[in-house]
Amino acid sequence: MRVMILDDDPWISDLLKQLVLSIRPVAQVDCFTDVASALNAWQPSTYQLVMADWNLPDAPGVNLLQKIRENDLDTPLIMITGRADRDSVLAVKSLRISAFFTKPFQVSRVVQCLDALLPLDEALRATTVNTEDLISYLGGLSAGELDLPLLASVKEKLELGYGGALLDPRELANDWRRDPALCTHLIAAANSAAYLGHGQPCTNLNSALTRLGGLTSVNLAISLALRQTTTQPNAMLMTFVQAHLDDAERLAERVVLLAQQCGLDPAPLQSAALLHRMGELCVFYQTQKWENRGNSVTEEALTYAVRDFAAPFAVRLKAHWGLPMVLRELIGAIYALPPMQIRREQVVMRLAASMNNGEPEADIERLKRLAGLT
C-alpha cells in the first residue's frame, strides 16, 4: 500500500507520515513538497490515498487533486490546509474529497479518517537482523536519521494524544521542560522557515510554544513520539540515559540560579544546559535502535561509541535542526570559553559547569569575577 503526501511544511509532512504508519505500519509513504514532483510520481492505481495542502510553492495543491480526478474517481483524496473559508471548501466539493481538515488539526480526527479510508495492511514483513557492528552502524547514519530519546513519561502521555485538547502553552511547558528531545524538536520547528516569519529566533521552550501555539505544538510532539514507539531501551542504556539527563537537569538548575543573580534572562541558558548532553543522548538512542534490530551491546562498546560519536553527532544535530547560534555558543561555553569576544552569558555557563564539576576553587573564583559575582 502506498500513500502520497503533498505539503511544503516538513514538520506537518512528517506528522502525517507518522500517523499513517501508526495504523498501517507496512505502508509506503511518499512525501512531496511541490505539485510538479507529485504529478510526476502519480500513476493510476499506484497510491491508495492522497493528502494535499492547498498553498504550495509552485501551484495550488488542488491542481494535483484535479489531475487525479480526470481519470480516477475512486482513490480517496484528503485536503489538509490552513484555509478554512467556505469558498475553499466548496471549490473542492466537485472533486469528491473524502475529507477536508484545517490546520492545526485534531490528530484523533485525522487518524479516525485514515483508518476508515486506508485498506488493511498486508502481512508484516519479517524483520531483518542487522549484523553490522555498532561502530559501523553509527558511522553510516545521516544527519536526518539522528534523534534524541524522549522521556518515557512524556512519550506515554503524548501517545494518548492529550485528549485532543487545545492546551495552554504554559501547561505544556510544565510537562515538557525537562525533556531535551522535545525541547530541541520544538525550538527547531519554531525557528524553521515554516514558522519563523519575521520574528526573533526562539531560544527556549516557552518562546517556541508561544510561536507554534498549543495545538500545533502537541501535534509536532506527537509526531516525535510516534517515531519512537518501536524503540525500547534495555536496563543498561536506561541507566546511562538517566545519568546524563540528571546531569543536564542539575546544570540547568545551577545556571538559572546564577543567571538570576547576574540579572540575566535565564531561559536561553536553561535551554543550553538542558541540551548540552545531546551528543551522548543521541548515541544512546541510536544504540537503542540498533539493539532493537536483534543486536546486543556491551558497556565497553557503548563507552567507545560515546567517545567517538557524541561530539560529531551533537555538531550535526545542531546544524541539521538549525539551532540558533546563540544556543550553540552557550552550549559550547559549558566546555570552554571562546578566546575572544566573551559574553557574560557564556561566562555564567562556564561557571555553572565548573561548579557542578568540582573544578579548582581558583578557577571558580576567576569565573565569578568575570561574571561580576564578587
N, C-alpha and C positions, 0 to 999 in steps of 0.2 A: 504494500500500500504506500502511496506517495501523496504528500501534502505540499502545496505551494503557498508560501507566504511572501507578500509584496509589501514592504514597509521600509522607508529610509531611516527610521529610528531603530538602531541596532538593539537597544535595550528592550523595546517592545517586541521586535522580531524574536529575540531570544526567549522572552516570556511566552509568547505564543507557541514557539517550538517546544518549550518545556511542558506546556500544558498539553499539547498533543501527545508527547512521549509519556506523560504521566498516566494516560489512559490507554494508549496504544504504543507500548514500548518498542515494537518492531517496525513502526512506521519510518519511512524515509522522508525527512522534512527538508525541503529546498527553500532557502531564503534569498530573496532578490531585493535590491534597493532602487531599481528603476523599471519603468514599464517596458522599455526596449528589451532588456535582458529576460524579463519574464515572458514576453511574447516569443522570443527566440527559443525558450525552453518548452513552451506549451505545445503539446501534441495531443490530439483527441485520445481519450482512454488511458492516458499515462498518469493523470492525477485524479484522486478520488475526492479531493476538496481543495478549494482555493480561498485564501483570505487576502484581502487587499485593503490598503489605505487609500485615501482619496487624493491627498496632496502629495505629489512626488516631484522630484527634480526635473524630469523630462516631459511628463504628461500626467493628466489625471489618472488615478488608478482605475477609475470606471472604464477607461478605454480598454483595459485588459479584459474586464468582465464582458463588455460588449462584443469583443472579438471572440471570446469563448462561446457566447450565446449564438453566434452566427451559425455554428454547426453542432452545438452541443446544448441540449435543453435539459440534461439530467444532472450533470455534475453540480454538487452543492457549492454555492458561492456565498461568502460572508464579507460584508463591508465593515471594516473597523476604522473609524475616523474621528477626528476632532470636530467634525461638522455635525451639528445637532439640529439644524433648521429643517422645517417641514419641506421646503423645496428640494433639499438634497435627498430626503427620504423618498419623495415622490419621483425624483429623477431616475432612481434605480428600480422603481417598482416594476416596470415593464420587463426587467431582466430576470424576474423571478428569483430575487435574492432570498436566500434561506434565512438570513439574519442580518440585522443592522445594529452594531454596537458603537456607542460613543465613548471616546477616550476622556478621562480614565474610566475603564470598565470594571464591573464586578467580576472577579475571577470565577466565582462559583457559577455565574450565569453562562460564561463562555464555555466552561468545562461541561456543563449540562448540555449545551447546544452541540458541542463537538461530539460528545458521547452518543447523542441521538443521530448525528449525521454520518459519522465515520463507520465503515464496515468493521467487523471484528478482526482482530489480528490473526495472521496466520500462526502456525505453531512457532514457538520461540526457537530461535537458532541456538545450537549448542555453543556454550562459551568456550572460546579457545584459550587454553592455559598459556600464559605468557612465560616463556622460558628465558627471556632476556634478563641479564643480571641487572640489579638495581642501578648501578652507576651508569650503565649504558642506556637504560630506560630514561633516567633523569636527564642525561646529556642529549637525548633526542627530542625532548619536549620543546614545542614552540611557545612563544610568549602568550599566545591565545589559549593554550592548554593549562597555564598556571593559574592557581587559585589558592585561597586560604580556607581552612576549615571553619564552618560555623559552630558556635557553641551549641551543644546538644539541646539545652533548654530553649534556646532561641529557635533552632530548627524545628523542634517539636511544635512550638506554638505557631510557627509560620505554616507548617503542613496542615494545620487546622484552618488556615485561611483567615484568621482573625474574625471569623464570622461574617466576612464581607462588610464590616463596619468601616465608616469613614472616620478614622481615629485622629485625635488631636496630635499634631507633631510632638508636643511636649510629652504625651504619654508614650509615643513610640521611642523618643529619645531616652526615656527612663528604662524602657525594656531593652534597648539595643546598645546603650552607651559603652558596655564592657566587651562588645564583640568586634574584634579588629576586622574580620572578614566583611561584615555587614557595613560597618562604618566606612571602610575603604570603597566598597561597592557603590554606596550611595553618594559619597563625595565625588567619586569618579563620574557617576551618572550626572550629578548636578553641574559638573564642570564640562560636560561633553557638549558638542555642537547642538545636540537635540534639545538641551535645556538651558544653555548658558545665556543666550540672548546678549544683552549689553551689560549684564551685571558683573559685580566683582567676583573673583574666584572664591568658591566656598572652601574653607579650610577646617571645618568641623562638622560633626553630625547634625547639630541643631540648624545651622545655616543650610545644609543640604536638604534636610526635611522641610524647611520652610519654602525653599525654592521648588522642590518637587511636589509638595502637597501630600496630605496624608494618604490618599488612596493610591496615587502613583508610587509613593514610597513603599507601601505594603505590597503592591503588585511586583515591583522590582525585587523586593526582598524574597517574595515567594518564588520568583524565578530562580534566584540563587539557591534557595532551599531545595527546590525540585532537582536541580543539577546534582545535588549531593545526597539524594535519598538512597543511592545504592552503595555509598561509601561508609563502611563500618570499621572503626579503628580497633586494634587489639589493646590489651591492657598496658603493654609497654609503651605503645605510641601515645595512648591517652595520658600516661604519666608524664611523658616528655612535653606533650602539648600543654597540659595544665601547668607545668612548671614555667613555661615561657609566658603563658597567659598571666600567671601570678606575678611574674617579673614585670611585665608591661603594666599591670594594674598598680603595682607598688610605685613604679616610676611616675605614672600618671598622677597618683595622689600626691607624691612629693613635689612634682613640678607645678601643680595647681597651687599648692601652699606657697611656694617660692614666688610664683608669678603674682599672687595677691599681695605678698609682702613688698614686691617691687612696683606695684601699681600697674601691672601689665594685664592685657586680656589673656586669661588662662586657656581659652577654648582651643586655639590652634596648637598651643604647647601640649595640652592634654591629648589632642589627636595624634601629634607626632610621637608622644610617649607610647600611646596605645599601639601604634603601627611599627614601632622600631624593631620588633621581632618578626616582621612579615616574612623575611627570607627563611628563617628557621621553620616558621609555621607552614610555609609553602612546601618545604622539603617533607615535613611530616605528612601533609595532606596528600602529596603526590605518592609518597610511600604507602599510604593507606590504599590508594587506588591500585597501585602495583600489587600489593598483598591480596586485594580483593579479586585479582585475576588468577589466584591459585599459587602465589609465591609466599615465601616467608622471609623475614628479615631478622638479623641478629643485632644486638646492641652495638657491637663493633662496627658492622656495616653501616648502621644508621649514623654513628658518630662520624665516620668518614664522609658520608653523604652530606651531612650538615656542614662539615668543614669545607667541602669542595663546592657546594651549590648554594648555600644560604645567601652569601653576598651577591653573586651574579643573579640569582633569582629575584632578590629584592630590587636590584637595579632594573631588571627587565619589567617587573611588575609596575614600578613607578612610572616608567616610560610608557608602557602599554596602556595603563589606566589614565595617563595624563594627569597625574597628581600635581597640584600647584607647586611651583618652585619653592615657595615659602615653606611648605611642609617638608619637601625634600631637604632643604637646608637645615631645618630644625631637627630632622631625624639624623642627619649627618653630624650635627653638633653634639649629639649624645656620645659619639665615639671620639670626636676630636674637633677642636675649634679651627676655623679656616685661618690661614696665615695672615690675612689682612681683611679690612672692612668687616669687623666683627660687630654684629648687632647684639644688643643687650639680651634679647630673647634667646639667642644662641648660647650666651654665657649661662643663662639660667638653666637651659637644657643640660649643658655640660656639668654644671654644679650639681643638679639633681642626680645625675648619673654617678658622679664621683662620690656623693654622699651615700647613695644606695650601694655602691660597690665597695665601700670602706677604703677608699683611696687615702694616701697620706694626708695628715691634717694640714701640713704646709700648703699642699696643692688646693685643698678645700678653702683655706683662708684666702689664698690668692684669688680664687674664683669669686669668693664672696665680695672681695674688694672690687673686682671688675664689674660685678653685678650691682654694686652700690649698696651692699647689705651690712657694711661695717661702719 
